[in-house]
Amino acid sequence: MAGGLPNPQMFPFQAASVTLKDGRAVTIHPKLMTDCLQYGPTTGYPPLVKQLKELTEKLHAPPRWADTDLIVTAGSQDGLCKALEMMINPGDYMVTQEPCYTGTLSIVSIRGVSYIFRGQRLLYTQDELYIRDALDRL
């Protein structure tokens, strides 16, 4: 267990099957069930990460995508938290639109970051130069 690989013989499930509303059955066979119940990389289940990278490349063709990586998160709040943790430090200020998602405010407040509300009209009614000028006046 110290290596993060529990003995699969101890897992309570061998396989699983569910029926979708349209009648199709989805089965998790024993090998996949073992993979799913093991601890995996923090970036996400490798076959899923690979598939998401390929799909992103196909649909969006982002520049320098070959040098980019992605991480699978448990949801939008988890992803937002991870992204903000990389960019903010205690004592920082963050300018955000009003209204702002309360989950965002919770994430930054607990990390000692202050936020400044600016109405959408102030920042988003003109071109990018106007936005920079508005931020400079803060």
FENNORJO-V192440 format. One record per pair of residues at least 24 apart in sequence whose ideal C-beta (glycine too) atoms are under 6 Angstrom apart, sorted by the first residue. I is the first residue (numbers start at 1). J is the second residue. D is the distance in Angstrom with one decimal. If there is no record, write none. Layout:
# FENNORJO-V192440
i	j	d
I	J	D
I	J	D
This chain:
# FENNORJO-V192440
i	j	d
4	39	4.3
8	34	4.5
11	37	4.9
43	71	4.8
44	72	2.9
77	103	5.1
81	107	5.1
88	113	4.9
